[in-house]
Amino acid sequence: MSEQFTDRLWKRVEPIWNSYLEHPFVKGLGEGLLEQEKFKHWLKQDYVYLVEYSRLMALGSAKSNDLKTMTTFANLLHGTLNMEMDLHRQYASKFGITAEELEKTDAASTTTAYTSYMLNVSQRGGVENVVASVLACAWSYNFIGKEIATWSGAKDHEFYGHWVEMYSSDEFTELAEDCKKLMNELAAGKPERELVELEEIVVKTSLLEYMFWDMAENLEEWPVKVEEAAR
């Protein structure tokens, strides 16, 4: 069987993604030792991220050249808006965070950089750029979820077990596999120059994923406090 484009991508991102498993936030999540304040910060920032991620799915559907690709993006959008964001709302209520509070969360500097990068490269290119932009998030979370699920007690933890269950689930695995399949279909027959550009998008978003874990671990917002404008 000939090598798929995602096989080529895996060779580039594997060392980056393995480093996620050593990150204190991810390790703390899997071992059940993560401070709740850090998880709450991740929860709120990831909610903001998912809103922008959903815009990307909608953009991918709009840029699609055929009904099949359009439907795939529509299904991914549905999964993100319902399955993932619903998990966040459920979790938020456990931690005393209201849905309104989630909606009012301001994006931290890393969240802003990450989502702005994805939207920028997706607007500039075709539908293949959109897939390359969203791929690392879905695929790497599934990678982390399945790895952590093998850790002792990870799926049974009172607060974090549901997180591990969701991202290692068959449903989320299917969502990640749909992204990979679409990436392979759209990369087929493209010249090397374009493949390199797509590869760099996946590598950069993988690095931004690491920065996102850092942001949650360090409770990062912005480096300088700015007074809120009167509303």
Buried (B, 14 or more C-beta within 10 A) or exposed (E): EEEBBBEBBBEEBEEBBEBBBEBBBBBBBBBBEBEEEBBBBBBBBBBBBBBBBBBBBBBBBEBBEEEEBBEBBBBBBEBBBEBBBEBBBEBBEEEEBEEEEBEEBEBBEBBBBBBEBBBEBBEEBBBBBBBBBBBBBBBBBBBBBBBBBEBEEBBEBEBBBBBBBBBBBEEBBEBBBBBBBBBBBBBEEBEEEBBEBBBEBBBBBBBBBBBBBBBBBBBBBEEEEEEEEEE
